[in-house]
Amino acid sequence: MCLPGYMKVESTRFDFKFECVECSSGTYPTEDSLQCLPCSGAPSDGVCGCADKSLHATSVNKDGSDKSQIECVACEVGSYAKDSVWECTPCADPNMIFDLTVQKCKCNEDEGYTESGFDSCVPKD
């Protein structure tokens, strides 16, 4: 991989030992580092990120075509952007939702679940 803020040089990008070049001002590398695009999210340290963990960055449309900019899109219900700005991780229990106010997963009380120990939910009595 290239360092944050850099993309792979086109002539070597598929080589085992590829070269990287810095993205131009105002653009950020895509997940695969094959191109640099403007960021509609919250860029930081050479990476296009998103404002909160309920969103993840993407540079690809649902049909697989490339977007013209990196955008932040919502994670599926019950998941959040944990270790990567590019993908969402499911909450530990399928009855959990991601709570924006505390930026973590919690049991879905609206669906009748409550916490039972670490990262698990049970129906409310």
One Martini backbone bead per residue (centre of mass of N, CA, C, O) as a GRO file, in nm:
protein
  125
    1MET     BB    1   0.101   0.033   0.012
    2CYS     BB    2   0.039   0.350   0.047
    3LEU     BB    3   0.058   0.631   0.172
    4PRO     BB    4  -0.099   0.873   0.292
    5GLY     BB    5  -0.177   1.069   0.000
    6TYR     BB    6  -0.128   0.821  -0.196
    7MET     BB    7  -0.059   0.677  -0.518
    8LYS     BB    8  -0.037   0.473  -0.773
    9VAL     BB    9   0.152   0.418  -1.032
   10GLU     BB   10   0.041   0.320  -1.330
   11SER     BB   11   0.302   0.155  -1.440
   12THR     BB   12   0.319  -0.010  -1.127
   13ARG     BB   13   0.041  -0.098  -0.980
   14PHE     BB   14   0.072  -0.431  -1.055
   15ASP     BB   15   0.320  -0.458  -0.912
   16PHE     BB   16   0.488  -0.576  -0.649
   17LYS     BB   17   0.676  -0.314  -0.697
   18PHE     BB   18   0.554  -0.014  -0.632
   19GLU     BB   19   0.470   0.316  -0.697
   20CYS     BB   20   0.438   0.648  -0.556
   21VAL     BB   21   0.211   0.934  -0.548
   22GLU     BB   22   0.105   1.234  -0.482
   23CYS     BB   23  -0.165   1.392  -0.424
   24SER     BB   24  -0.344   1.636  -0.502
   25SER     BB   25  -0.485   1.900  -0.402
   26GLY     BB   26  -0.796   1.788  -0.263
   27THR     BB   27  -0.701   1.487  -0.273
   28TYR     BB   28  -0.767   1.123  -0.243
   29PRO     BB   29  -0.732   0.807  -0.187
   30THR     BB   30  -0.837   0.523  -0.264
   31GLU     BB   31  -0.857   0.213  -0.141
   32ASP     BB   32  -0.660   0.104  -0.390
   33SER     BB   33  -0.470   0.350  -0.489
   34LEU     BB   34  -0.548   0.429  -0.812
   35GLN     BB   35  -0.675   0.707  -0.707
   36CYS     BB   36  -0.764   1.056  -0.701
   37LEU     BB   37  -1.010   1.227  -0.497
   38PRO     BB   38  -1.247   1.392  -0.392
   39CYS     BB   39  -1.392   1.497  -0.069
   40SER     BB   40  -1.710   1.482   0.116
   41GLY     BB   41  -1.593   1.457   0.386
   42ALA     BB   42  -1.331   1.403   0.648
   43PRO     BB   43  -1.033   1.500   0.614
   44SER     BB   44  -0.726   1.316   0.728
   45ASP     BB   45  -0.409   1.252   0.689
   46GLY     BB   46  -0.466   1.170   0.367
   47VAL     BB   47  -0.772   1.091   0.439
   48CYS     BB   48  -1.095   0.987   0.365
   49GLY     BB   49  -1.343   1.057   0.583
   50CYS     BB   50  -1.583   1.049   0.845
   51ALA     BB   51  -1.770   1.201   1.092
   52ASP     BB   52  -1.878   0.905   1.158
   53LYS     BB   53  -1.935   0.553   1.240
   54SER     BB   54  -2.208   0.537   1.049
   55LEU     BB   55  -1.988   0.578   0.828
   56HIS     BB   56  -1.861   0.527   0.490
   57ALA     BB   57  -1.632   0.506   0.247
   58THR     BB   58  -1.665   0.575  -0.118
   59SER     BB   59  -1.576   0.510  -0.491
   60VAL     BB   60  -1.832   0.317  -0.545
   61ASN     BB   61  -2.080   0.203  -0.705
   62LYS     BB   62  -2.320  -0.042  -0.703
   63ASP     BB   63  -2.230  -0.122  -1.016
   64GLY     BB   64  -1.891  -0.062  -1.000
   65SER     BB   65  -1.851   0.215  -1.059
   66ASP     BB   66  -1.701   0.513  -1.061
   67LYS     BB   67  -1.662   0.781  -0.888
   68SER     BB   68  -1.590   1.139  -0.866
   69GLN     BB   69  -1.603   1.081  -0.550
   70ILE     BB   70  -1.565   1.069  -0.218
   71GLU     BB   71  -1.806   0.910  -0.007
   72CYS     BB   72  -2.056   0.912   0.239
   73VAL     BB   73  -2.209   0.623   0.384
   74ALA     BB   74  -2.425   0.422   0.520
   75CYS     BB   75  -2.453   0.192   0.734
   76GLU     BB   76  -2.581  -0.071   0.831
   77VAL     BB   77  -2.780  -0.192   1.037
   78GLY     BB   78  -2.563  -0.301   1.291
   79SER     BB   79  -2.325  -0.104   1.198
   80TYR     BB   80  -1.968   0.004   1.166
   81ALA     BB   81  -1.683   0.209   1.161
   82LYS     BB   82  -1.397   0.088   1.294
   83ASP     BB   83  -1.095   0.025   1.130
   84SER     BB   84  -1.242   0.149   0.870
   85VAL     BB   85  -1.349   0.381   0.628
   86TRP     BB   86  -1.447   0.146   0.400
   87GLU     BB   87  -1.597  -0.025   0.634
   88CYS     BB   88  -1.825  -0.238   0.796
   89THR     BB   89  -1.909  -0.351   1.125
   90PRO     BB   90  -2.056  -0.563   1.309
   91CYS     BB   91  -2.213  -0.610   1.566
   92ALA     BB   92  -2.194  -0.850   1.812
   93ASP     BB   93  -2.511  -0.829   1.801
   94PRO     BB   94  -2.807  -0.860   1.615
   95ASN     BB   95  -2.959  -0.663   1.852
   96MET     BB   96  -2.787  -0.428   1.751
   97ILE     BB   97  -2.700  -0.080   1.752
   98PHE     BB   98  -2.589   0.226   1.644
   99ASP     BB   99  -2.487   0.492   1.859
  100LEU     BB  100  -2.427   0.822   1.804
  101THR     BB  101  -2.400   0.951   2.093
  102VAL     BB  102  -2.165   0.713   2.181
  103GLN     BB  103  -2.019   0.551   1.951
  104LYS     BB  104  -2.191   0.266   1.985
  105CYS     BB  105  -2.303  -0.033   2.062
  106LYS     BB  106  -2.650  -0.136   2.122
  107CYS     BB  107  -2.928  -0.230   2.238
  108ASN     BB  108  -3.254  -0.268   2.104
  109GLU     BB  109  -3.508  -0.126   2.277
  110ASP     BB  110  -3.734  -0.088   2.055
  111GLU     BB  111  -3.722  -0.427   2.021
  112GLY     BB  112  -3.677  -0.552   2.331
  113TYR     BB  113  -3.372  -0.498   2.428
  114THR     BB  114  -3.102  -0.601   2.651
  115GLU     BB  115  -2.841  -0.616   2.842
  116SER     BB  116  -2.603  -0.914   2.873
  117GLY     BB  117  -2.339  -0.820   2.922
  118PHE     BB  118  -2.091  -0.853   2.696
  119ASP     BB  119  -2.211  -0.806   2.385
  120SER     BB  120  -2.524  -0.868   2.477
  121CYS     BB  121  -2.866  -0.979   2.415
  122VAL     BB  122  -3.198  -0.956   2.564
  123PRO     BB  123  -3.500  -0.990   2.642
  124LYS     BB  124  -3.729  -0.826   2.788
  125ASP     BB  125  -3.942  -0.870   3.073
   0.00000   0.00000   0.00000
